[in-house]
């Protein structure tokens, strides 16, 4: 399994096994959709660039939890790197090994498991 296939597969997971850097509603396409168009009461068209309401974009981006996003990105990177490390050359990573990795990163609390 190549790196791009692994990333795509990880991004398709949902529920308890969800492995994404950003929450589902916070990808670039959805954020831009939220910020498209002109408001009827808008008197300053200068706040729009390329059809995007910049003040609305600032509000949406300001509502994101950056510390949680950083934690999610760190976990994603560790999981991805470990999956690349344990994959078999030419074969990729087995379903069982990937499921074990996901369980370790998403379900098992290392602090509690070591006690």
Backbone as numpy.savetxt, mean C-alpha at the origin, in Angstrom:
# Nx Ny Nz CAx CAy CAz Cx Cy Cz
8.97 -17.02 -9.68 8.11 -15.85 -9.68 9.01 -14.62 -9.68
8.83 -13.77 -10.65 9.65 -12.57 -10.73 9.21 -11.55 -9.69
10.03 -10.53 -9.49 9.74 -9.52 -8.49 8.44 -8.77 -8.82
8.22 -8.47 -10.09 7.00 -7.73 -10.46 5.76 -8.58 -10.25
5.85 -9.87 -10.52 4.71 -10.77 -10.30 4.44 -10.89 -8.81
5.50 -10.97 -8.01 5.35 -11.06 -6.56 4.69 -9.81 -6.01
5.12 -8.63 -6.47 4.52 -7.38 -6.00 3.05 -7.31 -6.38
2.70 -7.67 -7.60 1.32 -7.64 -8.05 0.47 -8.60 -7.23
1.00 -9.78 -6.96 0.26 -10.76 -6.17 0.03 -10.27 -4.76
1.03 -9.64 -4.16 0.89 -9.14 -2.79 -0.13 -8.00 -2.73
-0.21 -7.19 -3.76 -1.13 -6.06 -3.77 -2.58 -6.50 -3.94
-2.80 -7.71 -4.43 -4.17 -8.19 -4.63 -4.78 -8.80 -3.38
-3.97 -9.02 -2.36 -4.49 -9.62 -1.14 -5.38 -8.63 -0.41
-6.38 -9.16 0.28 -7.27 -8.29 1.05 -7.55 -8.94 2.40
-8.26 -8.23 3.23 -8.59 -8.75 4.55 -7.38 -8.80 5.45
-7.30 -9.82 6.27 -6.22 -9.95 7.23 -4.86 -10.06 6.57
-4.80 -10.58 5.35 -3.54 -10.74 4.65 -3.20 -9.57 3.72
-3.91 -8.47 3.84 -3.64 -7.32 2.98 -2.22 -6.82 3.18
-1.50 -6.66 2.10 -0.12 -6.19 2.14 -0.01 -5.05 1.14
-0.28 -3.86 1.61 -0.19 -2.67 0.75 0.48 -1.56 1.54
1.14 -0.69 0.83 1.77 0.44 1.49 0.71 1.46 1.89
-0.23 1.71 1.00 -1.29 2.68 1.26 -2.62 1.94 1.42
-3.54 2.51 2.20 -4.86 1.89 2.30 -5.53 1.85 0.93
-6.50 0.95 0.72 -7.12 0.80 -0.60 -7.67 2.09 -1.20
-8.18 3.00 -0.40 -8.75 4.23 -0.93 -7.74 5.34 -1.13
-6.46 5.06 -0.90 -5.46 6.12 -0.95 -4.44 5.91 -2.05
-4.83 5.29 -3.15 -3.89 5.21 -4.26 -4.01 6.48 -5.10
-3.04 6.72 -5.95 -2.97 7.97 -6.70 -4.23 8.20 -7.54
-4.70 7.16 -8.21 -5.88 7.30 -9.08 -7.11 7.73 -8.27
-7.34 7.10 -7.13 -8.52 7.44 -6.33 -8.41 8.82 -5.69
-7.21 9.19 -5.29 -7.02 10.53 -4.72 -7.29 11.59 -5.78
-6.78 11.38 -6.99 -7.03 12.36 -8.06 -8.51 12.43 -8.43
-9.20 11.28 -8.39 -10.64 11.29 -8.67 -11.39 12.14 -7.64
-10.97 12.08 -6.38 -11.59 12.87 -5.32 -11.36 14.36 -5.52
-10.27 14.71 -6.19 -9.86 16.11 -6.30 -10.14 16.71 -7.68
-10.84 16.00 -8.54 -11.14 16.50 -9.89 -12.31 17.48 -9.85
-12.33 18.34 -10.85 -13.49 19.20 -11.08 -13.45 20.51 -10.33
-14.35 21.36 -10.74 -14.49 22.68 -10.13 -15.71 22.72 -9.24
-15.58 23.39 -8.09 -16.73 23.61 -7.23 -17.52 24.79 -7.77
-18.84 24.76 -7.59 -19.69 25.84 -8.09 -19.38 27.16 -7.39
-19.01 27.09 -6.09 -18.75 28.32 -5.34 -17.28 28.75 -5.41
-16.49 28.09 -6.19 -15.08 28.41 -6.29 -14.89 29.69 -7.10
-14.21 30.65 -6.51 -13.99 31.92 -7.20 -12.55 32.08 -7.65
-11.67 31.17 -7.25 -10.27 31.28 -7.63 -9.86 30.07 -8.47
-10.03 30.15 -9.78 -9.63 29.03 -10.62 -8.13 28.78 -10.60
-7.35 29.70 -10.03 -5.91 29.51 -9.94 -5.56 28.35 -9.00
-6.51 27.94 -8.16 -6.24 26.83 -7.23 -6.40 25.49 -7.92
-6.67 25.51 -9.22 -6.79 24.28 -10.00 -5.63 24.17 -10.98
-5.01 23.01 -10.99 -3.92 22.75 -11.91 -4.23 21.43 -12.61
-4.38 21.49 -13.91 -4.66 20.27 -14.66 -5.98 19.62 -14.27
-6.95 20.44 -13.86 -8.24 19.91 -13.46 -8.29 19.38 -12.04
-7.22 19.55 -11.28 -7.16 19.07 -9.91 -7.27 20.25 -8.96
-8.20 20.16 -8.02 -8.37 21.19 -7.00 -7.26 21.00 -5.97
-6.32 21.93 -5.95 -5.13 21.80 -5.11 -5.49 21.86 -3.63
-6.42 22.71 -3.24 -6.79 22.79 -1.82 -7.46 21.49 -1.37
-8.28 20.90 -2.23 -8.90 19.62 -1.90 -7.83 18.52 -1.83
-6.86 18.58 -2.73 -5.76 17.61 -2.72 -4.97 17.72 -1.42
-4.71 18.95 -0.97 -3.99 19.15 0.29 -4.77 18.57 1.47
-6.10 18.73 1.47 -6.92 18.18 2.55 -6.87 16.66 2.55
-6.99 16.06 1.36 -6.96 14.60 1.27 -5.61 14.06 1.71
-4.53 14.66 1.23 -3.19 14.21 1.62 -2.92 14.46 3.09
-3.46 15.55 3.61 -3.29 15.85 5.04 -4.03 14.88 5.95
-5.04 14.23 5.42 -5.79 13.27 6.23 -5.13 11.90 6.31
-4.10 11.67 5.49 -3.41 10.38 5.53 -2.54 10.29 6.78
-2.49 9.12 7.37 -1.67 8.87 8.56 -0.28 8.44 8.08
0.66 9.39 8.09 1.99 9.12 7.53 2.79 8.16 8.39
2.61 8.18 9.71 3.35 7.22 10.53 2.87 5.80 10.27
1.57 5.62 10.10 1.03 4.29 9.78 1.48 3.86 8.37
1.52 4.81 7.43 1.99 4.50 6.08 3.45 4.08 6.12
4.26 4.74 6.93 5.67 4.37 7.06 5.80 2.95 7.62
4.99 2.62 8.63 5.01 1.26 9.20 4.61 0.23 8.15
3.57 0.53 7.39 3.11 -0.39 6.35 4.18 -0.58 5.28
4.85 0.51 4.90 5.90 0.42 3.88 7.08 -0.42 4.38
7.47 -0.22 5.65 8.57 -1.01 6.21 8.22 -2.50 6.24
7.01 -2.83 6.66 6.59 -4.22 6.70 6.53 -4.81 5.30
6.01 -4.06 4.34 5.94 -4.50 2.94 7.33 -4.80 2.40
8.27 -3.89 2.65 9.64 -4.07 2.16 10.31 -5.29 2.80
10.13 -5.47 4.12 10.72 -6.64 4.77 10.13 -7.93 4.22
8.81 -7.97 4.07 8.14 -9.16 3.55 8.59 -9.45 2.12
8.66 -8.43 1.30 9.07 -8.59 -0.09 10.51 -9.11 -0.18
11.42 -8.50 0.61 12.81 -8.92 0.59 12.96 -10.37 1.07
12.24 -10.74 2.11 12.32 -12.11 2.61 11.76 -13.10 1.59
10.69 -12.72 0.91 10.11 -13.59 -0.12 11.10 -13.78 -1.28
11.79 -12.72 -1.67 12.80 -12.84 -2.72 13.97 -13.71 -2.27
14.31 -13.63 -1.00 15.44 -14.38 -0.47 15.16 -15.89 -0.43
13.94 -16.28 -0.08 13.66 -17.71 0.09 13.10 -18.38 -1.16
12.86 -17.60 -2.21 12.34 -18.22 -3.42 13.38 -19.14 -4.05
12.91 -20.14 -4.73 13.79 -21.09 -5.41 14.11 -20.53 -6.80
15.37 -20.52 -7.18 15.75 -19.98 -8.49 15.01 -20.69 -9.63
14.39 -19.91 -10.48 13.66 -20.46 -11.62 12.26 -20.93 -11.30
11.94 -21.12 -10.03 10.61 -21.62 -9.63 9.79 -20.57 -8.90
10.45 -19.70 -8.17 9.73 -18.73 -7.38 9.51 -19.23 -5.97
8.55 -18.63 -5.29 8.24 -19.00 -3.91 7.00 -19.87 -3.91
7.02 -20.90 -3.10 5.87 -21.79 -3.04 4.72 -21.13 -2.30
3.52 -21.60 -2.56 2.33 -21.07 -1.90 2.45 -21.23 -0.39
2.92 -22.39 0.04 3.05 -22.67 1.48 4.02 -21.71 2.14
5.17 -21.50 1.51 6.15 -20.58 2.09 5.62 -19.15 2.13
4.92 -18.73 1.09 4.36 -17.38 1.09 3.29 -17.24 2.16
2.47 -18.27 2.33 1.44 -18.24 3.36 2.07 -18.18 4.74
3.15 -18.90 4.96 3.85 -18.84 6.24 4.44 -17.45 6.49
5.02 -16.85 5.45 5.55 -15.49 5.59 4.44 -14.50 5.94
3.33 -14.60 5.23 2.21 -13.69 5.51 1.70 -13.88 6.93
1.59 -15.12 7.37 1.14 -15.38 8.74 2.11 -14.78 9.74
3.39 -14.94 9.48 4.38 -14.39 10.41 4.29 -12.87 10.50
4.19 -12.21 9.36 4.17 -10.75 9.35 2.83 -10.15 9.74
1.74 -10.84 9.45 0.42 -10.25 9.67 -0.31 -10.77 10.91
-0.02 -11.97 11.35 -0.80 -12.56 12.44 -0.02 -12.79 13.73
1.26 -13.03 13.64 2.05 -13.40 14.81 2.73 -12.17 15.38
2.53 -11.95 16.67 3.23 -10.87 17.37 4.50 -11.47 17.95
5.65 -11.06 17.44 6.93 -11.63 17.84 7.17 -11.52 19.34
6.79 -10.41 19.93 7.01 -10.20 21.36 6.25 -11.24 22.19
4.99 -11.48 21.82 4.18 -12.45 22.56 4.61 -13.89 22.25
5.02 -14.14 21.03 5.40 -15.49 20.62 6.68 -15.95 21.28
7.56 -15.04 21.63 8.84 -15.39 22.22 8.77 -15.58 23.73
7.67 -15.22 24.36 7.54 -15.37 25.82 7.17 -16.75 26.21
